[in-house]
Amino acid sequence: MKLIATFTIAATLAAAVFSSVAAEVAAPVKPDLAKGEASFAGVCAACHAPDGNSLIPVNPKLAQQHPEYLVKQLTEFKAGKRENAVMNGMAAALSEADMKNIAYWLGSKKATPGAAKEKDLVLLGEKIYRGGIADRQIPACAGCHSPNGAGIPAQYPRLSGQHAEYAVAQLTAFRDGLRQNSLQMSQIAAKLNDREIKAVADYIAGLR
């Protein structure tokens, strides 16, 4: 009887420990926005501005971006899957917790609106963004990034108000095989010429 009782107690304790550990593993760690803000200020603000609304056209606005998308990009910069001499070095020093904290803090910031500048191209950009180019099997950007550029959380990034210069650079990089962390975007961009890329990017800058 003593052996049975001892075994029962041991089994109960083991089950309790397992349940506790499993709960800790299963429970997602909440992002620390204060740490995210501090990390961003120390590492990222010089290029992306203190509130994530970059004033430098070649550097993207990050404010109000979907946190999951930002974590994915930082992870891929760190792993070298997405190449950028500056960002590869910056991301290398970040832990998973750092990335999550920064991403969720940025997601909590309000993005500043942008504006289209190329009046002769904006109608072409709108046509491609909203309707694609059927005869070349180019899908509408709005299908994934939404009609107003808000994107779809955890799947497709927010584009609304993004700097046209940055959008041009990324679409061109996808098209030319310099950016390879989205097969879908590489396949779409491969069918766009320079004028179409510029038109779409300019239209995106004015979305709100």
C-alpha positions in Angstrom: 0.0 0.0 0.0 2.9 2.4 0.9 4.4 1.8 -2.5 1.1 2.5 -4.3 0.6 5.7 -2.2 4.2 6.8 -3.0 3.8 6.1 -6.7 0.5 8.0 -6.7 2.0 11.0 -5.0 5.0 11.0 -7.4 2.7 10.7 -10.4 0.6 13.6 -9.1 3.6 15.8 -8.6 5.0 14.9 -12.0 1.7 15.7 -13.6 1.5 19.1 -11.8 5.1 20.0 -12.9 4.4 19.0 -16.5 1.2 21.0 -16.5 3.0 24.0 -15.1 5.8 23.8 -17.7 3.3 23.2 -20.5 1.3 26.2 -19.5 4.4 28.4 -19.5 5.4 27.1 -22.9 1.9 27.5 -24.3 1.3 31.0 -22.9 2.5 33.6 -25.3 4.9 36.2 -23.8 3.3 39.6 -24.0 5.4 42.2 -25.7 6.9 44.9 -23.5 6.2 48.2 -25.2 8.4 50.2 -22.9 11.4 48.0 -23.8 10.4 48.2 -27.4 10.4 52.0 -27.4 13.8 52.0 -25.6 15.3 49.5 -28.1 13.9 51.4 -31.1 15.2 54.7 -29.8 18.7 53.3 -29.3 19.0 51.3 -32.5 16.4 52.3 -35.1 15.3 55.9 -34.6 18.2 57.5 -36.4 17.0 56.0 -39.7 13.3 55.6 -39.1 12.5 58.6 -36.9 11.6 58.6 -33.2 8.0 57.6 -33.9 8.6 55.2 -36.8 7.5 57.8 -39.4 10.7 58.0 -41.4 11.4 61.4 -43.0 14.1 59.8 -45.3 12.4 58.6 -48.5 14.7 55.6 -48.9 14.0 54.3 -45.4 10.5 52.9 -44.8 7.8 54.2 -42.5 7.3 51.6 -39.9 4.7 53.1 -37.7 1.3 51.2 -37.6 2.8 48.3 -39.5 1.6 44.9 -38.6 3.8 43.5 -35.8 3.9 40.0 -37.2 5.2 41.3 -40.5 7.9 43.4 -38.8 9.0 40.4 -36.7 9.3 38.3 -39.9 11.4 40.9 -41.6 13.7 41.4 -38.7 14.1 37.6 -38.3 15.0 37.3 -42.0 17.4 40.2 -41.8 19.1 38.5 -38.9 19.2 35.1 -40.7 20.5 36.7 -44.0 17.4 35.6 -45.9 16.7 39.2 -46.6 19.8 41.1 -47.5 20.6 44.7 -46.5 24.1 45.7 -45.3 22.7 48.1 -42.6 19.7 46.0 -41.5 21.6 42.7 -41.4 24.0 44.2 -38.9 21.3 45.9 -36.8 19.1 42.8 -36.6 22.0 40.6 -35.7 22.1 42.2 -32.2 18.4 41.8 -31.6 16.9 38.8 -29.6 13.5 37.4 -30.4 12.1 39.3 -27.5 13.7 42.6 -28.7 12.2 42.1 -32.2 8.7 41.4 -30.7 8.9 44.4 -28.4 10.0 46.8 -31.1 7.4 45.4 -33.6 4.5 45.8 -31.3 5.6 49.2 -30.1 5.7 50.3 -33.7 2.4 48.8 -34.4 0.9 51.0 -31.7 2.2 54.2 -33.3 0.1 56.2 -35.8 1.4 56.4 -39.3 1.6 59.8 -40.9 -0.2 60.2 -44.3 1.8 60.5 -47.6 0.9 61.9 -51.0 1.2 60.9 -54.6 3.4 63.3 -56.6 3.4 61.9 -60.2 0.1 63.3 -61.6 0.8 61.7 -65.0 1.2 58.3 -63.5 -1.3 58.2 -60.7 -4.2 56.9 -62.8 -2.0 54.0 -64.1 -0.9 53.3 -60.5 -4.6 53.2 -59.4 -5.5 50.9 -62.3 -2.8 48.4 -61.4 -3.3 48.6 -57.7 -7.1 48.2 -57.9 -7.5 46.0 -60.9 -4.1 44.5 -61.9 -3.2 43.8 -65.5 -5.4 41.0 -66.7 -3.6 40.2 -70.0 -0.3 39.7 -68.2 -1.8 37.9 -65.3 -0.8 40.6 -62.8 -3.2 40.5 -59.8 -4.6 43.6 -58.2 -2.4 44.8 -55.2 -5.6 45.6 -53.3 -6.5 41.9 -53.2 -3.7 41.3 -50.6 -3.0 44.8 -49.3 -6.6 46.0 -49.2 -8.2 48.8 -51.2 -6.9 51.5 -48.8 -3.5 49.9 -48.3 -4.1 48.8 -44.7 -2.9 45.2 -45.5 -4.0 42.1 -43.7 -2.5 41.5 -40.3 0.0 38.6 -40.0 -0.2 38.0 -43.8 0.3 41.1 -45.9 2.0 44.4 -44.8 0.4 47.8 -44.6 1.4 50.0 -47.6 -0.7 53.1 -47.1 1.4 56.3 -47.1 4.7 54.5 -47.6 7.5 56.5 -49.3 7.3 56.0 -53.1 11.1 55.9 -53.3 11.2 53.0 -50.9 8.3 51.1 -52.6 10.1 51.5 -56.0 13.3 50.1 -54.5 11.6 47.1 -53.0 9.5 46.3 -56.1 12.6 46.6 -58.3 14.6 44.4 -55.9 11.8 41.7 -56.0 11.8 41.9 -59.8 15.5 41.7 -60.2 16.0 38.9 -57.8 17.8 41.1 -55.2 15.1 40.5 -52.6 14.1 36.9 -52.3 12.0 36.6 -49.1 8.6 36.5 -50.8 8.1 34.2 -53.8 4.7 35.7 -54.4 6.1 39.3 -54.7 9.0 38.2 -56.8 6.6 36.6 -59.3 4.4 39.6 -59.5 7.1 42.2 -59.7 8.8 40.2 -62.5 6.0 41.2 -64.8 6.2 44.9 -64.1 8.3 47.4 -66.0 9.9 50.5 -64.5 7.1 52.9 -65.4 4.5 50.6 -63.8 6.5 50.1 -60.7 6.9 53.9 -60.3 3.2 54.4 -60.9 2.1 51.8 -58.3 4.6 53.1 -55.8 3.4 56.7 -56.2 -0.3 55.6 -55.9 0.6 53.7 -52.7 2.2 56.8 -51.2 -1.2 58.7 -51.5 -3.3 55.9 -50.0 -5.0 56.6 -46.7 
